[in-house]
Amino acid sequence: MAFSSEVKQLDSGGRLGGDCYELRWQDTVGGGIPCYMARNFGVKSASLIDLRGDWRASDVSGHARAGWGMLRNTAGKGIAVLVTGDAGVWKLQIGTADTWAQPGSFVKTVSGITTIDAGEWYTIHIKCEVTEDKAVTVTAEILTIDDPEDVVTLAEATCTLNVERDDFCGFYGADEQTGGTQTARYDGPTVSASGSIAEVVETTATAYVVTFNNDLGQEGPPSLPSKTKLRSDGAEATVTMPTTAPAEYGIVSKNLYRAVTGATGTVFVLVAAEIALATATYVDALDDAEIANNDILESDEWDLPPDDLEGIIALPNGIMAGFRRNQLCLSEANRPHAWPVRYRKPVDTDIVAIANIDNTIVIGTKSFVYTATGNTPGSYSMSKPGEPQACVSKRGMVYLTDVGVVFPSPDGFMVCAGSAGQVSNLTSSMFTKRQWQALHPESIICAVHDGVLFFWCDGPNPDSGYALDIQKDGFGLIRLSHHASAVHVDPLTDALYLVLDANSEPTDVLLPEASTAPAVNGKKIYEFDAGSGSLVFRWRGKLNLMPYPVTFEIAQVRAPSYANIVLRVYGDGALIHERVLTNIREFVLPAFDTYDTVELELIGTTTVRTVQVAEDVQELA
């Protein structure tokens, strides 16, 4: 637009030394494009408004307008009171305004004001009084103020207009010729009001935000606030909203909120919910009382989960937890899609895995174990129990019933019982550090099924797997004959599922029934301890150190069935006897020599309750 304008407030630059504004404009192409500034001087809707201010035309040449007016809205429609000049001949005009710059018709005009001089100050005085039929009677006058004792009225006019009005006042200028710069100054603008029309309407500043809803009914974070809008309570405001959203989030609708200021501050209150995504505009005509009980925007700080978030777990208090690099991240309670930045808790090194005990989160890092405890996401606090023990396997951290969270460290399986407990080594009596390191603990994957800790590792053989049962009357630590590359425990069926990539199930030529285990290839899923067949086990008891050289002559095995069992007895490491068992009856062992150590080995698929060897049959229980 080839029209330049500037409005600025001058510091004590007016005749009275008060609020003084300078309005400067230049029309480079002609056509009377306006320069104006509307300002709310704090007037409430009333039956009488009195507007007064001092005005000085700095340049009276050419075709210029400068004036005051009452505006119905910020679009400029309402009442116009103008002082217009044409080559030094000035007029006072009153009329309706289609825009602030161009009145649609002048109802009253007083012509021939020729005494206005550039650089002199004049008072413009306007009254607007509402009549019984809601019309507005406008009285305007221009006064000279050079001599306070001799105030002369240059021009005055009164007329009645059937227009709406509001509490905005302003001043403006326009130039209807090409070239030249026009300036005008306004000093000490004051507005007073009295009376009342039905109800007092106060104009307030407000803004709007929009949130998106996805096809799961989840609400996202708000948009940036709109530009501040001045509106009377209940007055219509047309809000333009976005009609597109990222396709990957499944956005189907949006919510509109309006800023409302109350005794406790300013909040965004729901105006309309579930607006169709394709709807471009919404007309808000609700007053504050109508939305007083609506929902307050709760997603102000909600953020998308980080792109690199991992290890997500669900806590019983409705909070989701995950981690990224060295940060523990928490979601809003019962809002799994909302992950505020202020709920992130940093630790000193990168996090490897997390697990929980009730609402307490155990955090395994590359150095220490941390715990985080709280009831709401904003109340979680961090602690660092125990000595430094790194978690070396992401898939190795699990919760072991009645024990705590266990995870593989460089020294063994560590256990953390919660924020108040210490971190201790669960397997210190089962593995030396050298034996444990030989398992390659960084490769361990774990699962807990029926209170038993199952774990598999890559070394020293590809079929390394173990089951650890430390429950009362548990079987302790046993070696498994297979290796799993993936595991899952289904709580609905209480079943352990495995993807097997290696199997070294024992075979023995003496067994009446050979192994029926299928060949594994790392692609099929198997259920542990299911089906009609049974895994062939190999059990070798501890090395029994005898107090003196002995010769065991009698043995007995008790079992519910003897369909598929082989017993082997070793003395000083050499095989003494092997036998396929068929019944509960005791049997004789070869008595060729004495030995200082004894070992017993069972192979089969049948459950064995006891195995005994003795020097005399009367010693058998």
NUVEX-963149 format. One record per residue (C-alpha): z, y, x; residue in one letter. Coordinates in steps of 0.02 Angstrom, whole numbers, m for minus. Each point is the difference from the previous one (the first is absolute). Example, Ala and Ser with C-alpha at 12.3 -4.5 7.8 and 13.67 -1.06 7.14 Angstrom:
% residues 2
{{390, m225, 615}, 'A'}
{{m33, 172, 69}, 'S'}
//
This chain:
% residues 621
{{0, 0, 0}, 'M'}
{{m51, 167, 73}, 'A'}
{{160, 87, m50}, 'F'}
{{148, 24, 115}, 'S'}
{{174, 47, m55}, 'S'}
{{176, 12, 66}, 'E'}
{{169, 24, m79}, 'V'}
{{148, 31, 111}, 'K'}
{{178, 58, m20}, 'Q'}
{{46, 151, 102}, 'L'}
{{169, 25, 80}, 'D'}
{{73, 158, m77}, 'S'}
{{m176, 67, m10}, 'G'}
{{10, 68, m174}, 'G'}
{{50, 162, m75}, 'R'}
{{172, m69, m44}, 'L'}
{{22, m107, 154}, 'G'}
{{15, m157, m106}, 'G'}
{{m119, m142, m44}, 'D'}
{{m168, 72, 44}, 'C'}
{{m165, m93, m8}, 'Y'}
{{m168, 51, 68}, 'E'}
{{m156, m67, m86}, 'L'}
{{m160, 15, 101}, 'R'}
{{m170, m64, m53}, 'W'}
{{m183, 14, 46}, 'Q'}
{{m150, m57, m101}, 'D'}
{{m149, m28, 114}, 'T'}
{{m126, m49, m135}, 'V'}
{{59, 91, m157}, 'G'}
{{49, m72, m167}, 'G'}
{{181, 46, m17}, 'G'}
{{81, m158, 70}, 'I'}
{{188, 28, m13}, 'P'}
{{141, m1, 121}, 'C'}
{{168, m30, m83}, 'Y'}
{{174, m65, 25}, 'M'}
{{102, m70, m143}, 'A'}
{{186, m7, 25}, 'R'}
{{143, m61, m109}, 'N'}
{{129, 137, m4}, 'F'}
{{125, m110, m92}, 'G'}
{{m34, 55, m179}, 'V'}
{{44, m123, m137}, 'K'}
{{m91, m6, m165}, 'S'}
{{66, 147, m99}, 'A'}
{{m48, 117, m141}, 'S'}
{{m9, 151, 116}, 'L'}
{{m59, 9, 180}, 'I'}
{{m1, 163, 98}, 'D'}
{{m103, 4, 160}, 'L'}
{{4, 147, 118}, 'R'}
{{m61, 34, 174}, 'G'}
{{m74, 134, 112}, 'D'}
{{m183, m6, 47}, 'W'}
{{m105, 91, 129}, 'R'}
{{m187, m8, 15}, 'A'}
{{m45, 15, 183}, 'S'}
{{m185, 15, m38}, 'D'}
{{m66, 68, m166}, 'V'}
{{m185, 1, 43}, 'S'}
{{m124, m120, m74}, 'G'}
{{31, m121, m142}, 'H'}
{{175, m67, 16}, 'A'}
{{134, m73, m110}, 'R'}
{{184, m15, 30}, 'A'}
{{131, m41, m127}, 'G'}
{{144, m97, m69}, 'W'}
{{5, m134, m132}, 'G'}
{{90, m137, m94}, 'M'}
{{m73, m172, 28}, 'L'}
{{5, m145, m121}, 'R'}
{{m23, m127, 139}, 'N'}
{{m51, m11, 182}, 'T'}
{{m183, m11, m52}, 'A'}
{{14, 184, m42}, 'G'}
{{m21, m3, m189}, 'K'}
{{109, 119, m99}, 'G'}
{{27, 187, m5}, 'I'}
{{m88, 119, 118}, 'A'}
{{53, 180, 35}, 'V'}
{{m122, 80, 121}, 'L'}
{{m30, 165, 86}, 'V'}
{{m186, 5, 40}, 'T'}
{{m91, 128, 103}, 'G'}
{{m184, 46, 12}, 'D'}
{{m45, 134, 128}, 'A'}
{{168, 86, m19}, 'G'}
{{6, m6, m191}, 'V'}
{{139, m116, m57}, 'W'}
{{42, m89, m163}, 'K'}
{{153, m88, m71}, 'L'}
{{m53, m159, m91}, 'Q'}
{{97, m130, m100}, 'I'}
{{m75, m164, m59}, 'G'}
{{m3, m187, 2}, 'T'}
{{m46, m91, 159}, 'A'}
{{m108, m155, 10}, 'D'}
{{35, 6, 185}, 'T'}
{{113, 114, 97}, 'W'}
{{m149, 93, 67}, 'A'}
{{m111, 23, m151}, 'Q'}
{{75, 45, m170}, 'P'}
{{m101, m72, m143}, 'G'}
{{17, 159, m101}, 'S'}
{{94, 164, 19}, 'F'}
{{92, 37, m160}, 'V'}
{{60, 170, 59}, 'K'}
{{m75, 117, 131}, 'T'}
{{55, 174, 54}, 'V'}
{{m137, 84, 101}, 'S'}
{{m16, 152, 107}, 'G'}
{{150, m14, 115}, 'I'}
{{m66, 107, 139}, 'T'}
{{160, 55, 85}, 'T'}
{{34, m161, 96}, 'I'}
{{m7, 36, 186}, 'D'}
{{m8, m121, 143}, 'A'}
{{164, m14, 94}, 'G'}
{{106, 61, m148}, 'E'}
{{128, m107, m88}, 'W'}
{{m4, m31, m188}, 'Y'}
{{109, m101, m115}, 'T'}
{{m75, m132, m112}, 'I'}
{{113, m44, m146}, 'H'}
{{m39, m143, m120}, 'I'}
{{97, m65, m149}, 'K'}
{{m40, m159, m94}, 'C'}
{{90, m23, m166}, 'E'}
{{m23, m151, m113}, 'V'}
{{m21, 43, m184}, 'T'}
{{54, m106, m148}, 'E'}
{{m171, m81, m13}, 'D'}
{{10, m48, 185}, 'K'}
{{m128, 129, 52}, 'A'}
{{37, 102, 155}, 'V'}
{{6, 189, m4}, 'T'}
{{m44, 69, 171}, 'V'}
{{45, 176, 53}, 'T'}
{{m64, 61, 168}, 'A'}
{{12, 168, 87}, 'E'}
{{m39, 78, 168}, 'I'}
{{122, 134, 63}, 'L'}
{{m3, 119, 146}, 'T'}
{{155, m9, 107}, 'I'}
{{m28, 134, 131}, 'D'}
{{131, 113, m79}, 'D'}
{{149, m97, m70}, 'P'}
{{43, 146, m116}, 'E'}
{{m175, 21, m67}, 'D'}
{{m63, m173, m48}, 'V'}
{{m172, 17, m78}, 'V'}
{{m83, m139, m98}, 'T'}
{{m180, m18, 56}, 'L'}
{{m47, m126, m133}, 'A'}
{{82, m113, m129}, 'E'}
{{m63, m127, m125}, 'A'}
{{71, m125, m124}, 'T'}
{{m83, m147, m86}, 'C'}
{{44, m167, m80}, 'T'}
{{m74, m161, 68}, 'L'}
{{5, m174, m76}, 'N'}
{{20, m94, 163}, 'V'}
{{125, m118, 76}, 'E'}
{{103, 55, 146}, 'R'}
{{118, m71, 128}, 'D'}
{{118, 66, 131}, 'D'}
{{m124, 27, 142}, 'F'}
{{m36, 175, 61}, 'C'}
{{m121, 57, 133}, 'G'}
{{m119, 130, 65}, 'F'}
{{m180, m7, 52}, 'Y'}
{{m151, 94, 63}, 'G'}
{{m189, m21, m5}, 'A'}
{{m150, 92, 67}, 'D'}
{{m162, 7, m99}, 'E'}
{{m110, 69, 138}, 'Q'}
{{m62, m71, 162}, 'T'}
{{89, 53, 156}, 'G'}
{{153, 102, 30}, 'G'}
{{179, m53, 12}, 'T'}
{{122, 38, m141}, 'Q'}
{{188, 3, 19}, 'T'}
{{143, 30, m118}, 'A'}
{{187, m6, 22}, 'R'}
{{135, m49, m122}, 'Y'}
{{182, 45, 29}, 'D'}
{{163, m51, m83}, 'G'}
{{m68, m114, m137}, 'P'}
{{135, m30, m132}, 'T'}
{{3, m98, m161}, 'V'}
{{132, 2, m136}, 'S'}
{{7, m102, m159}, 'A'}
{{102, m3, m159}, 'S'}
{{5, m89, m166}, 'G'}
{{m52, m178, m29}, 'S'}
{{m143, m97, m79}, 'I'}
{{60, m160, m81}, 'A'}
{{56, m76, 166}, 'E'}
{{12, 57, 179}, 'V'}
{{m131, m82, 109}, 'V'}
{{27, m1, 187}, 'E'}
{{m137, m30, 124}, 'T'}
{{43, m123, 139}, 'T'}
{{m90, m68, 152}, 'A'}
{{m42, m184, m4}, 'T'}
{{m113, m128, 84}, 'A'}
{{m68, m172, m39}, 'Y'}
{{m18, m165, 93}, 'V'}
{{m95, m159, m45}, 'V'}
{{46, m181, 40}, 'T'}
{{m111, m154, m11}, 'F'}
{{45, m163, m90}, 'N'}
{{m76, m167, 49}, 'N'}
{{m42, m150, m108}, 'D'}
{{174, m73, 35}, 'L'}
{{85, 150, m79}, 'G'}
{{58, 68, 169}, 'Q'}
{{6, 188, 26}, 'E'}
{{m52, 77, 165}, 'G'}
{{56, 156, 93}, 'P'}
{{m44, 171, m70}, 'P'}
{{m144, 110, 49}, 'S'}
{{30, 165, 88}, 'L'}
{{65, 129, m126}, 'P'}
{{m128, 109, m85}, 'S'}
{{m5, 187, 29}, 'K'}
{{148, 86, m81}, 'T'}
{{m42, 52, m178}, 'K'}
{{89, 133, m105}, 'L'}
{{19, m56, m180}, 'R'}
{{110, 35, m149}, 'S'}
{{98, m147, m68}, 'D'}
{{m115, m91, m121}, 'G'}
{{m156, 96, 51}, 'A'}
{{m155, m105, 30}, 'E'}
{{m46, m43, 178}, 'A'}
{{m156, m100, 44}, 'T'}
{{29, m115, 147}, 'V'}
{{m148, m71, 96}, 'T'}
{{33, m175, 68}, 'M'}
{{m91, m119, 118}, 'P'}
{{m111, m130, m81}, 'T'}
{{m26, m116, 148}, 'T'}
{{119, m104, 106}, 'A'}
{{m15, m126, 143}, 'P'}
{{m72, m160, m72}, 'A'}
{{112, m118, 99}, 'E'}
{{158, 51, m93}, 'Y'}
{{m57, m46, m177}, 'G'}
{{36, 173, m72}, 'I'}
{{m23, 5, m189}, 'V'}
{{94, 156, m60}, 'S'}
{{102, 149, 53}, 'K'}
{{157, 96, m48}, 'N'}
{{19, 190, m8}, 'L'}
{{163, 87, 48}, 'Y'}
{{51, 183, m15}, 'R'}
{{127, 93, 105}, 'A'}
{{150, 51, m107}, 'V'}
{{145, 104, 65}, 'T'}
{{174, m30, m68}, 'G'}
{{182, 20, 48}, 'A'}
{{m14, m133, 136}, 'T'}
{{m162, 62, 75}, 'G'}
{{m184, m33, m22}, 'T'}
{{m67, m174, m41}, 'V'}
{{m166, m69, m57}, 'F'}
{{12, m65, m179}, 'V'}
{{m125, m117, m84}, 'L'}
{{m122, 90, m114}, 'V'}
{{m120, m142, m40}, 'A'}
{{m8, m182, 53}, 'A'}
{{m140, m127, 15}, 'E'}
{{m141, 129, m5}, 'I'}
{{m167, m88, 23}, 'A'}
{{m65, 16, 177}, 'L'}
{{m166, 73, m63}, 'A'}
{{88, 144, m92}, 'T'}
{{m33, 159, 99}, 'A'}
{{111, 128, m89}, 'T'}
{{160, 3, m101}, 'Y'}
{{62, 145, m107}, 'V'}
{{188, 19, 18}, 'D'}
{{74, 94, m147}, 'A'}
{{174, m79, 3}, 'L'}
{{153, 108, 21}, 'D'}
{{145, m48, 111}, 'D'}
{{106, m64, m145}, 'A'}
{{m135, m126, m50}, 'E'}
{{m1, m81, 172}, 'I'}
{{186, 20, 38}, 'A'}
{{34, m186, m25}, 'N'}
{{m157, m62, 87}, 'N'}
{{4, m95, 164}, 'D'}
{{24, 98, 160}, 'I'}
{{m122, m35, 140}, 'L'}
{{79, m135, 109}, 'E'}
{{m146, m36, 115}, 'S'}
{{8, 165, 95}, 'D'}
{{38, m86, 168}, 'E'}
{{m88, m165, m34}, 'W'}
{{m122, m55, 131}, 'D'}
{{m118, m146, 19}, 'L'}
{{67, m140, 109}, 'P'}
{{m58, 20, 181}, 'P'}
{{m165, m84, 41}, 'D'}
{{86, m105, 135}, 'D'}
{{151, m53, m105}, 'L'}
{{47, m183, 24}, 'E'}
{{139, m126, m30}, 'G'}
{{30, 58, m180}, 'I'}
{{152, m77, m87}, 'I'}
{{80, 30, m171}, 'A'}
{{185, 43, m9}, 'L'}
{{112, m39, m150}, 'P'}
{{30, 186, m31}, 'N'}
{{m184, 26, m46}, 'G'}
{{m48, 73, 169}, 'I'}
{{m145, m64, 104}, 'M'}
{{19, 3, 189}, 'A'}
{{m128, m15, 139}, 'G'}
{{m29, 66, 174}, 'F'}
{{m128, 86, 109}, 'R'}
{{18, 12, 188}, 'R'}
{{183, 53, 25}, 'N'}
{{32, 62, m178}, 'Q'}
{{86, m89, m143}, 'L'}
{{m84, 60, m161}, 'C'}
{{78, m4, m174}, 'L'}
{{m80, 25, m170}, 'S'}
{{71, 88, m151}, 'E'}
{{108, m118, m104}, 'A'}
{{m108, m95, m124}, 'N'}
{{m153, 96, 61}, 'R'}
{{m90, m117, 121}, 'P'}
{{m146, 121, 15}, 'H'}
{{105, 150, 56}, 'A'}
{{57, 12, 182}, 'W'}
{{72, 174, 37}, 'P'}
{{m4, 53, 182}, 'V'}
{{183, 51, m5}, 'R'}
{{51, m182, m29}, 'Y'}
{{m62, m54, 172}, 'R'}
{{131, m54, 127}, 'K'}
{{m48, m5, 185}, 'P'}
{{69, m121, 129}, 'V'}
{{m13, 7, 189}, 'D'}
{{m137, m132, 25}, 'T'}
{{m138, m77, m104}, 'D'}
{{53, m111, m145}, 'I'}
{{m56, m183, 4}, 'V'}
{{65, m65, m168}, 'A'}
{{123, 37, m140}, 'I'}
{{98, m106, m125}, 'A'}
{{142, 35, m118}, 'N'}
{{173, m58, m51}, 'I'}
{{23, 70, m176}, 'D'}
{{m31, 189, 20}, 'N'}
{{25, m3, 189}, 'T'}
{{m158, m2, 106}, 'I'}
{{6, m88, 168}, 'V'}
{{m126, 77, 120}, 'I'}
{{m59, m98, 150}, 'G'}
{{m74, 110, 135}, 'T'}
{{m61, m23, 178}, 'K'}
{{174, 43, 64}, 'S'}
{{147, 6, m121}, 'F'}
{{39, m64, m174}, 'V'}
{{26, 139, m128}, 'Y'}
{{66, m7, m177}, 'T'}
{{m29, 123, m142}, 'A'}
{{114, 2, m151}, 'T'}
{{m1, 103, m162}, 'G'}
{{m20, m4, m188}, 'N'}
{{m133, 134, m22}, 'T'}
{{m143, 37, 120}, 'P'}
{{76, 168, 46}, 'G'}
{{171, m74, 40}, 'S'}
{{m52, m132, 128}, 'Y'}
{{88, 15, 168}, 'S'}
{{m37, m89, 164}, 'M'}
{{112, m98, 118}, 'S'}
{{m24, m103, 158}, 'K'}
{{115, m153, 1}, 'P'}
{{20, m119, 146}, 'G'}
{{m75, m12, 173}, 'E'}
{{m183, 35, 39}, 'P'}
{{m106, m145, m59}, 'Q'}
{{m184, 22, m33}, 'A'}
{{m93, m85, m141}, 'C'}
{{m149, m84, 83}, 'V'}
{{m90, m74, m152}, 'S'}
{{m50, 90, m159}, 'K'}
{{m17, m164, m97}, 'R'}
{{163, m67, 67}, 'G'}
{{122, 113, m95}, 'M'}
{{72, m79, m159}, 'V'}
{{160, m1, m102}, 'Y'}
{{99, m162, 23}, 'L'}
{{113, m41, m147}, 'T'}
{{184, 39, 29}, 'D'}
{{m36, 46, 181}, 'V'}
{{m98, 163, 6}, 'G'}
{{m166, 61, 65}, 'V'}
{{m60, m105, 148}, 'V'}
{{m139, 41, 123}, 'F'}
{{m62, m67, 167}, 'P'}
{{52, 99, 153}, 'S'}
{{m30, m38, 186}, 'P'}
{{168, m94, 3}, 'D'}
{{m5, m100, m162}, 'G'}
{{12, 22, m187}, 'F'}
{{106, 154, m33}, 'M'}
{{91, 28, m163}, 'V'}
{{53, 165, m80}, 'C'}
{{117, m14, m148}, 'A'}
{{m18, 182, m55}, 'G'}
{{50, 176, 51}, 'S'}
{{183, m48, 25}, 'A'}
{{m36, m159, 100}, 'G'}
{{m45, m30, 180}, 'Q'}
{{m160, m77, 66}, 'V'}
{{31, m175, 70}, 'S'}
{{m101, m144, 73}, 'N'}
{{m16, m139, m128}, 'L'}
{{m77, m129, 119}, 'T'}
{{97, 29, 160}, 'S'}
{{74, m177, m9}, 'S'}
{{m170, m80, m36}, 'M'}
{{m118, 76, 127}, 'F'}
{{23, 65, 175}, 'T'}
{{m95, 159, 36}, 'K'}
{{m128, m99, 101}, 'R'}
{{m25, m125, m143}, 'Q'}
{{m15, 141, m126}, 'W'}
{{m125, 98, 106}, 'Q'}
{{m105, m160, 14}, 'A'}
{{m26, 7, m190}, 'L'}
{{m88, 168, 17}, 'H'}
{{114, 90, m124}, 'P'}
{{m126, 140, m29}, 'E'}
{{m109, m130, m91}, 'S'}
{{136, m60, m119}, 'I'}
{{m30, 3, m188}, 'I'}
{{143, m41, m119}, 'C'}
{{37, m53, m178}, 'A'}
{{163, m39, m89}, 'V'}
{{m4, m141, m128}, 'H'}
{{153, m74, m84}, 'D'}
{{113, 84, 126}, 'G'}
{{m93, m75, 150}, 'V'}
{{m83, 109, 131}, 'L'}
{{m172, m68, 43}, 'F'}
{{m88, 75, 150}, 'F'}
{{m158, m36, 98}, 'W'}
{{m57, 62, 170}, 'C'}
{{m147, m20, 119}, 'D'}
{{86, m76, 150}, 'G'}
{{16, m107, 95}, 'P'}
{{m107, m110, m113}, 'N'}
{{m108, 54, m147}, 'P'}
{{104, m105, m120}, 'D'}
{{166, 85, 37}, 'S'}
{{100, 18, m160}, 'G'}
{{184, m11, m42}, 'Y'}
{{117, m3, m148}, 'A'}
{{174, 76, 19}, 'L'}
{{135, m41, m127}, 'D'}
{{168, 81, 37}, 'I'}
{{70, m22, m174}, 'Q'}
{{159, m100, m25}, 'K'}
{{m46, m183, 29}, 'D'}
{{m173, 60, 58}, 'G'}
{{m105, m104, 117}, 'F'}
{{m7, 130, 138}, 'G'}
{{m160, 21, 100}, 'L'}
{{m143, m125, m14}, 'I'}
{{m175, m2, 71}, 'R'}
{{m147, 3, m122}, 'L'}
{{m158, m101, 27}, 'S'}
{{m121, 136, m56}, 'H'}
{{m48, 180, 36}, 'H'}
{{m32, 129, m137}, 'A'}
{{m105, 156, 23}, 'S'}
{{52, 74, m169}, 'A'}
{{146, m36, m118}, 'V'}
{{55, 56, m173}, 'H'}
{{151, m42, m107}, 'V'}
{{m36, 9, m187}, 'D'}
{{161, 45, m92}, 'P'}
{{m74, m53, m169}, 'L'}
{{m26, m179, 55}, 'T'}
{{126, m5, 144}, 'D'}
{{m138, m69, 110}, 'A'}
{{m45, 29, 182}, 'L'}
{{m187, 15, 32}, 'Y'}
{{m77, m19, 172}, 'L'}
{{m167, 24, 84}, 'V'}
{{4, m137, 134}, 'L'}
{{m104, 13, 158}, 'D'}
{{82, m141, 101}, 'A'}
{{90, m163, m40}, 'N'}
{{81, m125, 119}, 'S'}
{{84, m112, m127}, 'E'}
{{73, m150, 91}, 'P'}
{{m92, m166, m6}, 'T'}
{{71, m170, 48}, 'D'}
{{m81, m171, 7}, 'V'}
{{157, m82, m71}, 'L'}
{{4, 105, m159}, 'L'}
{{m52, m103, m151}, 'P'}
{{m78, 154, m80}, 'E'}
{{m110, 113, 104}, 'A'}
{{m1, 190, m19}, 'S'}
{{m98, 69, m147}, 'T'}
{{0, 180, 62}, 'A'}
{{m171, 84, m19}, 'P'}
{{m93, 76, 144}, 'A'}
{{33, 189, 9}, 'V'}
{{m123, 136, 45}, 'N'}
{{93, 164, m33}, 'G'}
{{m96, 32, m161}, 'K'}
{{93, m99, m134}, 'K'}
{{165, 40, m85}, 'I'}
{{131, m138, m14}, 'Y'}
{{164, m8, m93}, 'E'}
{{147, m55, 105}, 'F'}
{{92, m159, m54}, 'D'}
{{m110, m30, m153}, 'A'}
{{m105, m143, m66}, 'G'}
{{29, m189, 4}, 'S'}
{{m15, m21, 189}, 'G'}
{{131, 40, 131}, 'S'}
{{m11, 69, 175}, 'L'}
{{37, m121, 141}, 'V'}
{{153, 61, 92}, 'F'}
{{62, m34, 175}, 'R'}
{{187, 25, 24}, 'W'}
{{83, m21, 168}, 'R'}
{{186, 24, 8}, 'G'}
{{100, 83, 136}, 'K'}
{{30, m76, 170}, 'L'}
{{165, m95, m16}, 'N'}
{{98, m1, 164}, 'L'}
{{110, m155, 0}, 'M'}
{{176, 6, 77}, 'P'}
{{m36, m163, 92}, 'Y'}
{{m149, m119, 18}, 'P'}
{{m26, m90, m164}, 'V'}
{{m113, m129, m82}, 'T'}
{{m31, 28, m187}, 'F'}
{{m34, m167, m85}, 'E'}
{{m5, 44, m188}, 'I'}
{{m97, 132, m100}, 'A'}
{{m17, 48, m182}, 'Q'}
{{m104, 128, m99}, 'V'}
{{45, 52, m177}, 'R'}
{{m142, 69, m108}, 'A'}
{{m46, 0, m185}, 'P'}
{{m164, m86, 43}, 'S'}
{{m68, m93, 150}, 'Y'}
{{m185, 15, m37}, 'A'}
{{m49, 93, 157}, 'N'}
{{132, 19, 138}, 'I'}
{{m1, m41, 186}, 'V'}
{{156, 8, 111}, 'L'}
{{m3, 15, 189}, 'R'}
{{154, m10, 115}, 'V'}
{{m3, 72, 176}, 'Y'}
{{124, m35, 140}, 'G'}
{{m2, 112, 152}, 'D'}
{{m170, 61, m61}, 'G'}
{{m80, m172, m9}, 'A'}
{{m50, m86, m163}, 'L'}
{{127, m138, m41}, 'I'}
{{m60, m50, m171}, 'H'}
{{m123, 49, m138}, 'E'}
{{m1, m70, m176}, 'R'}
{{m86, 21, m169}, 'V'}
{{144, 10, m123}, 'L'}
{{m10, m96, m162}, 'T'}
{{180, m4, m67}, 'N'}
{{177, 62, 21}, 'I'}
{{61, m152, 97}, 'R'}
{{64, 28, 176}, 'E'}
{{m100, m75, 142}, 'F'}
{{28, m52, 181}, 'V'}
{{m56, 107, 148}, 'L'}
{{m49, m77, 168}, 'P'}
{{152, m8, 116}, 'A'}
{{m78, m11, 173}, 'F'}
{{87, 144, 90}, 'D'}
{{120, 145, m14}, 'T'}
{{m51, 185, m12}, 'Y'}
{{83, 169, 13}, 'D'}
{{m107, 95, m129}, 'T'}
{{m65, m49, m172}, 'V'}
{{m134, 80, m110}, 'E'}
{{m59, m50, m174}, 'L'}
{{m171, 37, m75}, 'E'}
{{m63, m22, m178}, 'L'}
{{m182, 11, m55}, 'I'}
{{m59, m15, m180}, 'G'}
{{m18, 74, m171}, 'T'}
{{156, m68, m84}, 'T'}
{{164, 95, m12}, 'T'}
{{134, m65, 119}, 'V'}
{{184, 28, m37}, 'R'}
{{87, m74, 154}, 'T'}
{{m44, m93, 160}, 'V'}
{{136, m88, 102}, 'Q'}
{{12, m103, 160}, 'V'}
{{158, m92, 57}, 'A'}
{{69, m124, 125}, 'E'}
{{69, m108, m140}, 'D'}
{{m49, m24, m182}, 'V'}
{{177, 45, m56}, 'Q'}
{{m25, 176, 67}, 'E'}
{{m137, 39, m129}, 'L'}
{{63, 114, m138}, 'A'}
//
